[in-house]
Amino acid sequence: MTVTQYLADWRPYPFRIARTRLEFDLAPRATRVRSRIEFQRIGPGDLALDGAGLKTLSLAIDDQPLDLGLLPAEGGQLVIPAADLPERFTFAAEVEIDPEANTALEGLYLSGGMFCTQCEAEGFRHITWYPDRPDVMAPFEVAIRSDQPVLLSNGNPVAAGPGEAVWHDPWPKPAYLFALVAGDLRAISDRFTTLSGRSVALNVWVRPGDEPRAGYALESLVRAMRWDEQAYGREYDLDVFNIVAVDDFNMGAMENKGLNIFNSKLVLATAETATDGDYERIEGVIGHEYFHNWTGNRITCRDWFQLSLKEGLTVFRDQQFTGAMRSAAVKRIQDVQTLRARQFREDAGPLAHPPRPDSYQEINNFYTATVYEKGAEVIGMLKRLVGDDLYRKTLDLYFDRHDGQACTIEDWIKVFEDTSGRDLTQFKRWYTDAGTPRLTMAEDWRDGTLTLTFRQETAPTPGQPEKPPRVIPIALGLIGPNGDEVLPTTVLEMTEAEQSFRFQGLGARPVVSLLRGFSAPVTVAREIGVDQQALLLAHDTDACARWQAGHDLALDALVGRARGTEAGAEFGRAIAGVLDDAETDPAFAALCLSLPGEEEIATTLAAQGEIPDPDAIHAGREALARDIAAAHEPALARLCDAMADPGPYRPDAEGSGRRSLRLACLALLNRLDAGARAEALFDAAGNMTERQGALECLIAAGRDTRALADFAQRFGENRLVMDKWFMVQPLRAAPDRAVARARDLAARPDFDWKNPNRFRALIGGLAANHAAFHAADGSGYDFVAEWLMRLDPVNPQTTARMTTAFETMPRYDAGRRAHARAALQRIAALQGLSRNTREMVTRILAGLA
């Protein structure tokens, strides 16, 4: 039975836990878990404990056995009436679990013979009976017995011997932060001295043979610890910090206190096996999980409705960190691209929800771009509104006031109100209202005065038909006709549905540089000429707004091409200026040369009331890319050669910027030479960034047979690299061949579909090929649905998350909607469909009704 959880129904837990003691006797098919939990009553109510998939051997209160007849028939909650309980007592349980059979990878499971855990959000109930909710926090002591050579858990090691280890975590934490790892592992190690002079042992644990690929992760950890001390004044609080790389993992990584467990793709890297993007993601995710030590662990969320409290803030912090380590401007543009590609799409479909939802059926379905990326944008708006100095004071107050607590969005808003003196009641709508506001700007120029009138509106979303106005910080500047900045960045605060602002004493009509730094997660509608856009692209002092001007030029051209026109001449002329200045900032130039994706073109057409045609979008984008390449072939060829690595590979901002520009030029030139340059680069490449980039071009050109065979022969034993091989083929193949290629790949014996990384690589690669997934005959929908149906009984979490491939279906034509509806209905009719997947499919089907 599906049960909907409501925020309004939350009630405090009636007991406090003074201590949790766990003992594990690890065995692949029959692990014994003994628990002793010391409870103290703090309010009225029964003792409710969560459990799932447990073989319960005994239960006791203060060592007095309990009748096992109290156990729920099909798992769920074990409830012991309040009348049967003293004020203080110890609950004890012994259970048996089967890690080897745990293909859902939730709780304690096996990955390649290694024991590991994943307990967020509600995985601990698969380990033992416990109040599995984030507001119940306790110090943990964990004893592990096993023949595995390395035995790890949270906190500090307090005892170790042959086949046994004891760990103690003195900081109270909820059960979702519990972690255990046992396996044949090797560590690369370092030490870090904190601001107060404490020495912390750092270890990155990997499988034997992977040690040479773990160094960058360790270096990233040191950088993150140092940056958090400098930027936020946060110091690490245990004697040891462990990271473990795991091959089978549903998420990217997990911030368990003192023992972070990572998907191995976010730990292991060498120039030969990892791209520049991999290196940047490793650094960013290492930082993200470490920063959770304070924003998520020391201060956690009261309930899962508050998930964005920890995730949005920590994403914002990891974005700041990456910007500080690399290029803040380039990082901001990349974050905007990600937000538009993932979160705006979510906001515009049947899965739309606010950063703090009012209800859910399965919390794992709310680990979304809205909670994470939009949650980070909300933090950025708060920082912009109060300023850098007050933001730091506010965070200091937040850490001081709420350390050791499980908090709410209201607690977070209150510290900003207390430090700034502002009333943020209206601003809070960013947390409670779904949807992306549409900001319309009109200009009036008279006698040296520019009047800007803004209007905001947010379309209805499921369950929220009416949207009152929000606080929107609008950062803008004014650029004169000669390219000089006549007004530096100024932040306007919009609070009404319609509002005007005046700028007086101007000598000539300026061009408005709007939404600098992408100061709010909104879409913008304005009348602006191509000459004005070109002026901004050439002269704007804000990198994000400058990129936006070029991006808008390209998007306008691509929308025109999708409609069958020959649009694009203005963008082509504007690109000349970018190419002339490309060597000044190669990473920025690469972003400008990369055309908006087909999904964004479809989103733009839908927003303008049109039905997108995926085939026309694809053809138009290819045609514009080919025209740009033909018009600028000499400059592109020169840059492609000039950006070659001058020395040994370095995964830093400068080196990755040069390679990104080289590959952006190559991708355009590929339309002219049928892959000749790409083949030469593939053969000569000394790093994975250029090898994979060249391979993608060869696939797009239909010249990939030899390169794919060479790649597979070279890297066939490397699981992570072969994930790339599986992904790029359906992703870059011509739309009329992509589904057939995906089916061929799925039939290979090395398509280990039970491994989340391999499954996401192939099925996700096909789903990301816009024209192929949306093939008019429904073959793309059928292929993805078939595999989701196969995976659901094995791994419901991954299945449910990948159903989002269908979330944009309401925008397409009747034929495609019918094919998608039929595919989704087949999933919905699956016998024993998981609660995770059923909720997602039901919501998407409702949008197709």
C-alpha positions in Angstrom: 0.0 0.0 0.0 1.3 3.5 -1.0 1.3 5.9 1.9 1.7 9.6 1.3 3.8 11.5 3.9 2.8 15.1 4.7 4.9 17.8 6.2 1.9 19.0 8.3 1.8 15.6 10.0 5.3 15.7 11.4 5.5 15.2 15.2 8.6 15.1 17.4 9.9 11.7 18.4 9.1 11.0 22.1 12.5 9.6 23.0 16.1 10.8 23.1 18.9 8.2 22.5 21.8 8.5 24.9 23.9 5.9 23.1 23.7 3.4 20.3 25.9 0.2 20.4 26.1 -2.0 17.3 27.9 -5.3 16.8 28.3 -6.9 13.4 29.3 -10.4 12.6 29.8 -10.1 8.9 28.9 -12.9 6.5 27.8 -12.6 2.9 24.5 -14.4 3.3 23.9 -14.2 7.0 25.3 -11.2 8.8 24.3 -10.9 12.4 23.6 -7.5 13.8 23.2 -6.9 17.6 22.0 -3.5 18.8 21.7 -1.9 22.2 20.0 1.4 22.2 19.6 3.6 25.4 16.3 5.5 25.3 15.1 8.3 27.5 11.5 9.6 27.3 11.2 13.3 26.4 7.5 13.4 25.4 4.3 11.4 25.2 4.0 8.5 22.7 4.8 4.9 21.9 8.2 3.5 20.9 8.1 3.2 17.1 11.1 1.5 15.4 11.6 1.0 11.7 12.7 -2.2 10.0 12.6 -3.8 6.5 13.8 -7.1 5.3 15.1 -8.2 8.7 15.1 -11.7 10.1 14.5 -10.9 13.8 16.1 -13.4 16.2 15.4 -11.6 19.5 14.1 -8.4 21.1 14.4 -7.2 24.6 13.7 -4.2 26.9 16.2 -3.9 29.7 17.3 -7.5 28.9 13.7 -8.8 29.4 12.7 -10.7 26.1 9.9 -9.4 24.1 7.3 -11.5 22.3 8.3 -11.6 18.6 4.6 -11.6 17.9 4.8 -7.8 18.2 6.6 -7.7 14.9 4.7 -6.3 11.9 3.7 -9.0 9.5 5.3 -7.4 6.4 7.9 -5.1 7.8 7.4 -1.5 8.7 7.1 -0.2 12.2 7.6 -2.2 15.4 5.4 -0.4 18.0 5.8 -0.9 21.7 3.0 0.8 23.7 4.0 3.7 26.0 2.4 1.9 29.0 4.9 -0.9 28.7 8.0 1.3 28.9 9.8 2.9 31.8 11.2 6.5 31.5 14.7 5.2 30.7 15.4 1.8 29.2 17.7 -0.1 26.8 16.2 -1.7 23.8 18.1 -4.7 22.4 17.7 -6.6 19.2 19.5 -9.3 17.2 18.7 -9.7 13.5 20.1 -11.5 10.5 20.4 -9.9 7.1 21.6 -11.0 3.7 24.0 -8.5 2.1 24.7 -10.7 -0.9 21.0 -10.6 -2.0 20.8 -6.8 -1.5 20.8 -5.7 -5.1 18.9 -2.5 -4.2 22.2 -1.3 -2.7 20.3 0.2 0.3 21.4 -0.7 3.8 24.3 -3.2 4.0 25.3 -4.9 0.8 28.2 -6.4 -1.1 30.1 -4.7 -3.9 32.6 -7.0 -5.5 33.1 -8.9 -2.3 33.4 -5.7 -0.2 30.8 -5.0 2.5 29.5 -1.4 2.4 26.5 0.6 3.4 24.2 3.3 2.0 21.7 4.5 4.6 20.4 7.8 3.2 17.5 8.4 3.2 15.9 5.3 4.9 18.5 2.6 4.5 19.3 2.0 8.1 16.0 0.2 8.7 17.4 -2.6 6.4 20.2 -3.1 9.0 18.3 -3.3 12.3 15.3 -2.0 14.2 15.8 1.7 14.8 14.0 5.1 14.7 15.1 5.7 11.1 14.4 9.5 11.0 16.9 12.4 10.7 15.8 14.2 13.9 16.8 11.2 16.2 20.5 11.7 16.9 22.9 9.7 19.0 26.6 8.9 19.5 27.4 5.5 18.0 29.8 2.7 19.1 30.3 0.0 16.5 32.1 -3.4 16.8 32.8 -5.2 13.6 34.0 -8.9 13.3 35.0 -10.3 10.0 37.8 -12.0 8.1 38.1 -9.0 5.8 41.4 -7.2 6.4 40.1 -3.6 6.6 37.1 -2.8 9.0 35.9 0.8 9.0 33.0 2.7 10.5 32.2 6.2 11.6 34.2 8.3 14.1 37.6 7.4 15.6 39.1 3.9 15.9 39.3 2.8 19.6 40.3 -0.8 19.4 41.5 -3.3 16.7 42.7 -6.8 16.6 42.7 -9.8 14.3 39.3 -9.9 12.7 37.8 -7.2 14.9 37.6 -3.4 15.1 35.7 -1.0 17.3 34.9 2.5 16.3 33.4 5.3 18.3 31.7 8.4 17.0 31.3 11.0 19.8 29.2 13.4 17.7 25.4 12.6 17.8 24.2 11.7 14.4 21.0 10.3 12.8 21.0 6.8 11.5 21.1 7.9 7.8 24.8 8.9 8.5 25.8 5.5 9.7 28.5 3.8 7.6 30.4 0.5 7.6 33.0 -0.8 5.1 34.8 -4.1 5.3 37.0 -5.4 2.5 40.5 -6.0 1.0 41.5 -2.4 0.6 44.6 -0.2 0.3 45.0 3.3 1.5 46.9 6.3 0.2 47.3 8.6 3.2 48.2 12.1 4.3 47.8 14.3 7.4 46.2 17.6 7.8 46.8 20.1 10.6 43.7 22.2 11.4 43.6 25.9 12.3 43.8 25.0 16.0 46.8 22.7 15.5 45.0 19.3 15.6 46.5 16.6 13.4 44.0 14.6 11.3 44.8 11.3 9.5 43.5 11.3 6.0 42.9 8.0 4.0 41.5 7.3 0.6 40.7 3.5 0.5 40.6 1.7 -2.8 40.9 -1.8 -4.2 44.4 -3.2 -4.7 45.9 -1.9 -7.8 43.9 1.4 -7.8 46.3 3.3 -5.6 47.9 5.2 -8.4 44.5 6.6 -9.4 43.5 7.9 -6.0 46.1 10.7 -5.5 44.0 13.5 -7.0 41.1 12.7 -4.6 43.4 13.0 -1.6 44.8 16.3 -2.9 41.2 17.5 -3.4 40.3 16.6 0.2 43.2 18.6 1.6 42.2 21.6 -0.6 38.6 21.3 0.6 39.6 21.2 4.3 41.8 24.2 3.9 39.2 26.2 2.0 36.4 25.5 4.5 38.6 26.8 7.3 39.4 30.0 5.4 36.0 30.7 3.8 33.6 29.5 6.6 35.8 29.1 9.7 34.8 25.4 9.9 37.4 23.0 11.3 37.3 19.2 11.1 36.3 17.5 14.4 37.6 13.9 14.4 41.0 12.3 14.5 40.6 10.6 11.1 38.8 11.2 7.8 38.3 8.2 5.6 37.1 8.0 2.0 36.2 4.6 0.4 35.7 4.0 -3.4 32.9 1.6 -4.1 32.1 0.2 -7.6 28.3 -0.4 -7.0 26.7 2.8 -5.7 23.3 4.4 -6.4 24.5 7.9 -5.8 27.6 9.9 -6.4 28.8 9.8 -2.8 27.6 9.9 0.8 28.8 12.2 3.6 28.6 9.6 6.5 30.4 11.1 9.5 34.1 10.6 9.2 33.6 7.8 6.6 32.6 9.1 3.2 31.6 6.4 0.7 32.1 7.3 -2.9 31.1 5.9 -6.2 34.5 4.9 -7.6 34.1 7.1 -10.7 34.3 10.1 -8.3 37.6 9.0 -6.8 39.7 7.2 -9.4 41.6 9.3 -12.0 44.7 9.5 -14.1 45.3 11.4 -17.3 45.0 8.2 -19.3 41.6 7.2 -17.8 39.8 10.4 -16.7 38.7 13.5 -18.5 39.0 17.1 -17.4 35.4 16.9 -16.4 36.0 13.9 -14.3 38.8 15.7 -12.5 36.6 18.7 -11.8 33.7 16.5 -10.6 36.1 14.6 -8.3 37.3 17.8 -6.7 33.8 19.2 -6.4 32.2 16.1 -5.0 35.1 15.5 -2.6 34.5 19.1 -1.4 30.7 18.6 -1.3 30.8 15.6 0.9 33.5 17.0 3.2 31.5 20.3 3.6 28.5 18.2 4.7 30.5 17.6 7.9 29.0 20.9 9.2 26.1 21.6 6.8 24.4 18.2 7.0 26.1 16.3 9.8 26.8 18.6 12.7 23.6 20.4 11.7 21.2 18.1 10.0 17.6 18.3 8.8 14.6 17.8 11.1 12.7 15.7 8.5 13.1 14.8 4.9 10.9 17.7 3.7 13.8 19.9 4.8 16.3 18.1 2.6 17.3 21.2 0.7 18.4 22.7 4.0 21.5 20.6 3.9 21.8 19.8 0.2 21.1 23.3 -1.3 23.5 24.9 1.2 26.2 22.3 0.6 25.9 22.5 -3.2 26.3 26.3 -2.9 29.4 25.8 -0.8 30.9 23.3 -3.3 30.2 25.7 -6.2 32.1 28.4 -4.3 34.9 26.0 -3.7 35.3 24.9 -7.3 35.1 28.6 -8.4 37.9 29.4 -6.0 40.1 26.5 -7.2 39.4 27.2 -10.9 37.6 30.0 -12.7 34.7 31.5 -10.8 33.2 33.0 -14.0 33.4 29.8 -16.0 32.1 27.8 -13.0 29.1 30.1 -12.7 28.2 29.7 -16.4 28.5 25.9 -16.1 26.2 26.0 -13.1 23.7 28.1 -15.0 23.8 25.6 -17.9 23.2 22.7 -15.5 20.3 24.5 -13.8 18.6 25.2 -17.1 19.2 21.7 -18.5 18.0 19.8 -15.4 16.0 22.0 -13.0 14.1 24.3 -15.4 13.1 21.2 -17.3 11.8 19.7 -14.0 9.9 22.9 -13.1 8.2 22.9 -16.4 6.8 19.3 -16.2 4.7 17.0 -14.2 7.5 16.4 -11.7 7.6 20.0 -10.6 7.9 20.5 -6.8 9.3 23.2 -4.5 12.7 22.9 -2.8 10.7 22.1 0.3 7.8 19.8 -0.8 4.6 19.5 1.2 4.3 15.7 0.6 5.9 12.7 -0.9 5.4 9.0 -1.2 9.0 7.9 -1.6 11.7 10.3 -0.3 14.4 8.9 -2.6 12.4 10.4 -5.5 13.1 13.9 -4.1 16.8 13.9 -4.5 16.3 16.2 -7.4 17.7 19.2 -9.3 15.2 21.3 -7.5 16.3 20.3 -4.0 20.0 20.5 -4.9 20.7 23.0 -7.7 17.7 25.3 -7.2 18.3 25.0 -3.4 21.8 26.4 -4.1 20.4 29.2 -6.2 18.2 30.2 -3.2 21.3 30.4 -1.0 23.0 32.5 -3.6 20.1 35.0 -3.7 20.2 35.3 0.1 23.9 36.0 -0.1 23.4 38.6 -2.8 20.6 40.3 -0.8 22.5 40.7 2.4 26.1 41.0 1.1 29.3 39.0 1.6 30.1 40.3 5.1 26.6 39.8 6.5 26.4 36.4 4.9 29.5 35.3 6.8 28.1 36.6 10.1 24.8 34.8 9.4 26.6 31.5 8.8 28.6 31.9 11.9 25.4 32.5 13.9 23.8 29.4 12.1 26.7 27.2 13.2 26.7 28.6 16.8 23.0 28.5 17.3 22.2 25.1 15.8 25.3 22.9 16.2 24.1 19.4 17.1 20.5 20.1 16.1 18.1 18.8 13.4 16.7 22.0 11.8 14.1 23.4 9.4 14.0 26.0 6.6 12.4 28.3 9.2 15.5 28.0 11.4 17.7 28.9 8.4 15.6 31.9 7.4 15.5 33.1 11.0 19.3 33.5 11.3 19.3 35.7 8.2 16.4 37.8 9.7 18.2 38.1 13.0 21.5 39.3 11.5 20.1 41.5 8.7 17.0 42.8 10.4 15.1 42.0 7.2 11.6 40.4 7.0 12.1 37.4 4.7 8.5 36.1 4.8 8.0 36.8 1.1 11.5 35.4 0.2 10.6 32.1 1.8 8.3 31.5 -1.2 11.4 30.3 -3.1 11.3 27.3 -0.7 7.6 26.7 -0.7 6.5 27.5 -4.3 7.4 25.4 -7.4 8.0 26.7 -10.9 10.4 29.0 -12.6 9.3 32.6 -12.6 9.2 34.3 -16.0 10.6 37.9 -15.8 9.5 40.3 -18.6 11.4 43.6 -19.1 10.2 46.6 -21.0 12.3 49.7 -21.6 11.3 53.3 -22.0 14.0 55.9 -23.0 13.2 59.6 -22.6 15.4 62.7 -22.2 18.3 60.9 -20.6 16.2 58.7 -18.4 15.9 54.9 -18.8 12.8 53.4 -17.2 12.8 49.6 -16.8 9.5 47.9 -16.0 9.6 44.3 -14.9 6.8 41.9 -14.6 7.0 38.5 -13.0 4.7 35.5 -13.4 5.0 31.8 -12.6 3.0 29.2 -14.4 0.8 26.8 -12.5 2.5 23.6 -11.3 0.9 20.3 -10.0 -0.9 21.2 -6.8 -0.1 24.9 -7.0 -2.3 26.8 -9.5 -1.7 30.3 -8.1 1.7 31.8 -7.6 2.1 35.1 -5.6 5.1 37.3 -6.5 8.5 36.5 -5.0 11.5 38.6 -4.1 13.7 38.6 -7.2 17.2 40.1 -6.9 17.9 41.6 -10.4 21.6 42.4 -10.9 22.2 44.6 -13.9 24.6 47.1 -15.4 24.4 49.5 -18.3 26.7 49.5 -21.3 27.0 52.6 -23.5 26.8 52.5 -27.3 30.7 52.6 -27.4 31.0 49.6 -25.2 31.9 51.4 -22.0 30.2 50.5 -18.8 28.1 53.5 -17.6 26.5 51.8 -14.6 28.4 49.1 -12.7 26.5 46.1 -11.3 23.5 47.2 -9.3 21.0 44.9 -7.5 17.3 45.8 -7.8 14.9 44.0 -5.5 11.7 43.2 -7.2 8.9 42.3 -4.7 5.7 43.1 -6.7 4.1 41.5 -9.7 5.0 44.6 -11.7 7.6 47.1 -10.8 9.5 50.0 -12.4 13.0 51.4 -11.8 14.5 54.6 -13.3 18.1 55.5 -14.2 18.6 59.2 -14.8 21.3 61.5 -16.2 22.4 59.2 -19.0 24.0 60.8 -22.1 23.0 58.2 -24.6 20.6 55.2 -24.6 22.5 52.3 -23.0 22.1 48.6 -23.5 20.9 46.8 -20.4 23.2 44.0 -19.1 20.5 42.0 -17.4 20.7 39.3 -14.7 24.4 39.6 -14.1 25.9 36.6 -12.5 22.5 35.0 -13.1 21.3 36.6 -10.0 18.0 34.7 -9.8 16.8 31.4 -11.3 14.3 32.9 -13.7 13.7 33.0 -17.4 13.8 36.3 -19.1 11.7 37.8 -21.9 12.9 41.1 -23.4 13.0 42.8 -26.8 16.6 43.2 -27.8 18.2 43.6 -31.2 20.9 41.4 -32.5 23.3 44.4 -32.6 22.7 45.0 -28.9 23.3 41.3 -28.2 26.5 41.5 -30.2 27.6 44.6 -28.2 27.1 42.8 -24.9 28.9 39.7 -26.2 31.9 41.9 -27.1 32.0 44.4 -24.2 30.0 43.3 -21.2 32.1 43.3 -18.0 30.1 40.5 -16.4 31.2 37.1 -17.9 27.9 35.4 -17.2 25.9 38.2 -18.9 28.4 38.3 -21.8 28.1 34.6 -22.3 24.3 34.9 -22.1 24.2 37.4 -24.9 26.1 35.0 -27.2 24.0 32.1 -26.0 20.8 34.0 -26.7 22.0 34.9 -30.2 22.7 31.2 -30.9 19.4 30.0 -29.3 17.4 32.5 -31.4 19.2 31.2 -34.6 18.6 27.6 -33.6 14.9 28.2 -32.9 14.7 29.8 -36.3 16.4 26.8 -37.9 14.0 24.5 -36.2 11.2 26.5 -37.8 12.8 26.0 -41.2 14.4 29.4 -41.7 18.0 30.2 -42.6 18.6 32.2 -39.3 22.1 32.4 -37.9 24.0 35.1 -39.8 24.2 37.4 -36.8 25.5 34.7 -34.5 28.0 33.8 -37.1 29.3 37.4 -37.3 29.4 37.7 -33.5 31.5 34.5 -33.3 34.3 36.2 -35.2 35.0 38.4 -32.2 35.0 35.5 -29.8 37.5 33.7 -32.0 39.8 36.7 -32.2 39.9 36.9 -28.5 39.8 33.2 -27.7 43.3 32.7 -26.5 42.7 35.3 -23.8 40.3 33.0 -22.0 40.0 29.6 -23.8 37.5 28.1 -21.4 35.1 31.1 -21.9 35.6 30.9 -25.7 34.8 27.2 -25.6 31.5 27.9 -23.8 30.6 30.5 -26.4 31.4 28.1 -29.3 29.3 25.3 -27.8 25.8 25.6 -29.3 22.7 25.2 -27.0 21.6 21.6 -26.9 18.5 20.2 -28.6 16.7 19.8 -25.3 17.0 23.6 -24.6 15.8 24.4 -28.1 12.7 22.2 -27.5 12.1 23.9 -24.1 12.3 27.3 -25.8 9.9 26.4 -28.5 7.5 24.9 -26.0 7.7 28.1 -23.9 6.6 30.0 -27.0 3.5 27.9 -27.4 4.9 25.6 -30.2 5.1 21.9 -30.4 8.8 20.9 -30.8 9.8 18.6 -33.6 12.9 16.7 -32.5 13.9 15.8 -36.0 13.7 19.4 -37.2 15.6 20.6 -34.1 18.4 18.1 -34.8 18.6 19.0 -38.5 18.6 22.7 -37.8 21.3 22.5 -35.2 23.5 20.4 -37.4 23.0 22.8 -40.3 23.9 25.9 -38.2 27.0 24.1 -36.8 28.1 23.3 -40.3 27.6 26.9 -41.5 29.5 28.3 -38.5 32.4 25.9 -39.3 32.4 26.8 -43.0 32.4 30.5 -42.3 35.2 30.3 -39.7 37.2 27.3 -40.8 40.7 29.0 -40.9 40.3 30.5 -37.4 38.9 27.3 -36.0 41.7 25.2 -37.5 44.3 27.7 -36.1 42.9 27.6 -32.6 42.5 23.8 -32.7 46.2 23.5 -33.4 47.2 26.3 -31.0 45.4 24.8 -28.1 47.4 21.6 -28.2 49.0 20.7 -24.8 52.4 22.3 -24.6 53.7 20.0 -22.0 52.6 17.2 -19.5 48.9 16.9 -18.8 47.7 18.9 -15.8 44.0 18.8 -14.7 44.1 22.5 -13.8 41.9 25.4 -15.0 44.5 26.6 -17.6 45.1 23.1 -19.1 41.4 22.1 -19.1 40.5 25.4 -20.7 42.8 24.9 -23.6 41.6 21.4 -24.2 37.9 22.5 -24.0 38.5 25.1 -26.7 40.4 22.6 -28.8 37.6 20.1 -28.7 34.9 22.8 -29.3 36.8 23.8 -32.5 37.2 20.1 -33.4 33.4 19.5 -33.0 32.6 22.2 -35.5 35.4 21.3 -38.0 34.1 17.7 -37.8 31.1 18.8 -39.8 33.4 19.7 -42.7 36.1 17.0 -42.8 34.0 13.9 -42.0 36.2 13.1 -38.9 39.6 13.4 -40.5 41.0 15.7 -37.8 39.2 13.7 -35.1 40.9 10.5 -36.2 44.3 12.1 -36.1 43.7 13.4 -32.6 42.4 10.1 -31.4 45.6 8.3 -32.6 47.9 11.0 -31.1 45.9 11.8 -27.8 47.9 11.5 -24.7 45.0 12.0 -22.3 41.4 10.8 -21.9 39.9 14.2 -22.5 41.2 14.5 -26.0 40.8 10.7 -26.7 37.1 10.7 -25.7 36.4 14.0 -27.4 37.9 12.7 -30.6 35.9 9.5 -30.3 32.7 11.3 -29.9 33.4 13.2 -33.1 34.2 10.0 -35.0 30.9 8.5 -33.8 29.0 11.5 -35.0 30.8 11.3 -38.3 30.1 7.6 -38.7 33.8 6.9 -38.8 34.2 5.1 -35.5 34.7 1.4 -36.2 38.5 1.3 -35.8 38.5 3.8 -32.9 35.9 1.9 -30.9 37.8 -1.3 -31.3 41.0 0.3 -30.3 39.4 1.9 -27.3 37.8 -1.3 -26.1 41.1 -3.2 -26.5 43.1 -0.6 -24.6 40.6 -0.1 -21.7 38.5 -3.3 -21.7 39.6 -4.2 -18.2 38.9 -0.7 -16.8 35.3 -0.6 -15.7 35.0 3.1 -15.4 36.5 3.9 -18.7 34.3 1.3 -20.4 31.3 3.1 -19.0 32.4 6.0 -21.2 32.6 3.6 -24.2 29.0 2.4 -23.5 27.7 5.9 -23.0 29.2 7.8 -26.0 27.9 5.4 -28.6 24.2 5.9 -28.2 24.7 9.5 -27.1 26.6 10.6 -30.3 25.3 8.2 -32.9 23.0 9.6 -35.6 19.4 9.6 -34.4 18.3 7.0 -36.9 21.0 4.6 -35.8 21.2 5.2 -32.0 18.5 2.9 -30.8 19.8 0.0 -32.8 23.3 0.6 -31.5 22.0 0.7 -28.0 20.3 -2.6 -28.4 23.5 -4.2 -29.8 25.4 -2.9 -26.8 22.8 -4.1 -24.3 23.3 -7.6 -25.8 27.0 -7.6 -25.0 28.1 -9.9 -22.1 30.0 -6.9 -20.6 26.8 -4.9 -20.2 26.6 -5.4 -16.5 23.2 -3.8 -16.1 23.0 -4.5 -12.4 25.8 -2.0 -11.9 24.3 1.5 -11.7 27.1 3.2 -13.5 27.0 0.8 -16.5 23.2 1.0 -16.6 23.1 4.8 -16.5 25.9 4.9 -19.1 24.0 3.0 -21.8 20.3 3.7 -21.0 21.1 7.3 -20.0 23.2 7.9 -23.0 20.4 6.9 -25.3 17.9 9.0 -23.3 20.2 12.0 -23.7 20.2 11.7 -27.5 17.2 14.0 -27.9 16.2 13.1 -31.5 16.9 9.4 -31.0 15.0 9.1 -27.7 12.1 11.0 -29.2 12.0 8.9 -32.4 8.6 9.3 -34.0 8.1 5.5 -34.1 8.5 5.3 -30.3 11.5 3.0 -30.5 13.5 5.1 -28.1 10.7 5.1 -25.5 10.3 1.4 -25.9 14.0 0.6 -25.4 14.3 2.7 -22.2 11.0 1.4 -20.8 12.1 -2.2 -21.4 15.2 -1.7 -19.4 13.5 0.2 -16.6 11.1 -2.7 -16.2 14.0 -5.1 -16.0 15.9 -3.1 -13.5 13.0 -2.2 -11.1 12.9 -5.5 -9.2 16.6 -5.3 -8.7 17.3 -1.7 -8.0 14.2 0.5 -7.5 16.1 3.7 -6.7 18.1 3.8 -9.9 15.0 2.8 -11.9 12.8 5.6 -10.4 15.4 8.3 -11.0 15.8 7.3 -14.6 12.1 7.6 -15.3 12.7 11.3 -15.5 13.7 10.7 -19.1 10.0 10.9 -19.8 9.2 14.0 -17.8 9.1 16.4 -20.8 6.6 14.3 -22.8 3.6 16.6 -22.4 5.3 19.1 -24.7 5.5 16.9 -27.8 3.0 15.9 -30.6 0.1 13.5 -30.1 1.9 10.6 -31.8 5.0 10.8 -29.6 2.8 11.3 -26.5 0.8 8.2 -27.4 4.0 6.1 -27.7 5.4 7.4 -24.5 2.1 6.9 -22.7 2.0 3.3 -23.8 5.6 2.7 -22.7 4.8 4.2 -19.3 1.6 2.2 -18.9 3.6 -1.0 -19.5 5.8 0.0 -16.6 2.9 0.9 -14.4 1.3 -2.5 -15.1 4.4 -4.4 -14.0 3.6 -7.0 -11.3 5.3 -6.0 -8.1 6.4 -2.6 -9.3 8.3 -0.8 -6.6 6.9 2.1 -4.7 9.7 4.3 -5.9 9.0 3.8 -9.6 5.2 3.7 -9.3 5.2 7.2 -7.8 7.3 8.6 -10.6 5.4 6.9 -13.4 2.1 7.9 -12.0 3.1 11.5 -11.8 4.4 11.6 -15.3 1.3 9.8 -16.7 -0.9 12.4 -14.9 0.9 15.1 -17.0 0.1 13.2 -20.2 -3.6 12.9 -19.4 
